[in-house]
């Protein structure tokens, strides 16, 4: 939703008259002054460039595309759909990788309990489990 809102607002700014302050701020640069040392702070313009790159819109064609409102609206909606599809795919891939890592861990590091058929995933889990058996045996 943030991506779509940013792109919609940018299109709105680009269609404004040149005397309007938001348009001047979007295209303006600092003429004097210095930034502090370190990594530069991320500006709205930088976020827009990232959003454009993610949506597959060349920055050079931004002004031409934004002038046509209906085309720009469909472009922002498509960018949101592409973003959501990629996010869901990445999430699914991460879940599968986590499950694979978890199953490979249990297959490679199996610690068998000497008292019962239970298999623990870690050495610490096995020691805790065997302590429970020993407490039960000493209570008898």
C-alpha positions in Angstrom: 0.0 0.0 0.0 2.9 2.4 0.8 4.4 1.7 -2.7 1.1 2.5 -4.4 0.6 5.6 -2.3 4.1 6.9 -3.0 3.7 6.4 -6.8 0.2 7.9 -6.9 1.4 11.0 -4.9 4.5 11.4 -7.2 2.2 11.3 -10.3 0.0 14.0 -8.7 3.1 16.2 -7.9 4.4 15.8 -11.5 1.1 17.0 -12.9 1.2 20.1 -10.8 2.0 23.6 -12.1 5.7 24.5 -11.9 4.9 27.3 -9.4 3.6 24.8 -6.7 5.9 24.1 -3.7 5.7 20.3 -3.7 6.9 20.2 -7.3 9.8 22.6 -6.5 10.7 20.4 -3.5 10.7 17.2 -5.5 13.0 18.6 -8.2 15.0 20.9 -6.0 18.5 20.4 -4.7 20.6 22.1 -2.0 22.7 24.9 -3.3 24.7 25.5 -0.2 25.2 23.8 3.1 26.7 20.5 4.1 25.4 17.1 5.2 26.9 15.5 8.3 29.5 12.7 7.8 28.3 9.2 7.2 25.7 7.7 5.0 23.4 10.2 3.4 19.9 10.3 4.8 17.3 8.7 2.6 15.1 11.3 0.9 11.6 10.9 -0.5 13.2 11.2 -4.0 15.4 8.2 -3.2 12.3 6.2 -2.1 10.6 7.0 -5.3 13.6 5.9 -7.4 13.6 2.6 -5.6 9.8 2.2 -6.1 10.1 3.0 -9.8 12.9 0.5 -10.2 10.9 -2.1 -8.4 7.8 -1.5 -10.5 9.8 -1.6 -13.7 9.2 2.0 -14.7 12.2 3.8 -16.1 12.9 7.0 -14.2 13.5 8.8 -17.6 9.9 8.1 -18.6 8.4 9.1 -15.3 7.1 12.5 -16.4 5.6 11.2 -19.7 3.8 8.3 -18.0 2.5 10.5 -15.1 0.8 13.0 -17.4 -1.8 10.4 -18.5 -3.8 9.9 -15.3 -5.5 6.6 -16.2 -2.3 5.0 -17.5 -0.5 6.1 -14.4 -3.2 4.7 -12.2 -3.1 1.3 -13.9 0.8 1.4 -13.7 0.7 2.0 -9.9 -1.9 -0.8 -9.4 0.2 -3.2 -11.5 3.3 -2.2 -9.4 1.4 -3.0 -6.2 0.3 -6.4 -7.6 3.9 -7.3 -8.7 5.2 -6.2 -5.3 2.6 -8.4 -3.4 3.3 -11.4 -5.7 7.1 -11.1 -5.1 6.6 -10.7 -1.4 4.4 -13.8 -1.1 6.9 -15.8 -3.2 9.8 -14.7 -1.0 7.8 -15.5 2.1 6.9 -19.0 0.8 10.5 -19.6 -0.2 11.7 -18.6 3.2 9.2 -20.9 4.9 10.3 -23.8 2.7 14.0 -23.1 3.4 13.2 -23.0 7.2 11.4 -26.3 7.0 14.2 -27.9 5.0 16.9 -26.6 7.4 14.8 -27.9 10.3 14.3 -31.3 8.8 18.0 -31.6 7.8 19.0 -30.6 11.3 16.9 -33.3 12.9 18.2 -35.9 10.4 21.8 -35.1 11.0 21.9 -34.4 14.7 19.8 -37.1 16.3 20.4 -37.8 20.0 18.8 -41.1 21.1 17.5 -41.4 24.7 19.1 -44.5 26.4 15.9 -45.1 28.4 13.2 -44.7 25.7 12.8 -44.6 21.9 12.7 -40.7 21.9 15.1 -38.9 19.6 16.0 -35.4 20.7 17.2 -32.7 18.2 20.0 -31.3 20.5 22.4 -32.6 23.1 20.9 -30.2 25.7 17.4 -31.5 25.0 18.7 -35.0 25.5 20.3 -34.1 28.8 17.1 -32.5 30.0 15.1 -35.5 28.9 17.4 -38.0 30.6 17.3 -36.0 33.8 13.5 -36.4 33.8 14.1 -40.2 33.5 16.6 -40.2 36.3 14.3 -38.3 38.6 11.6 -40.8 38.0 14.0 -43.7 38.7 15.3 -42.2 41.9 11.8 -41.5 43.2 10.9 -45.2 43.0 
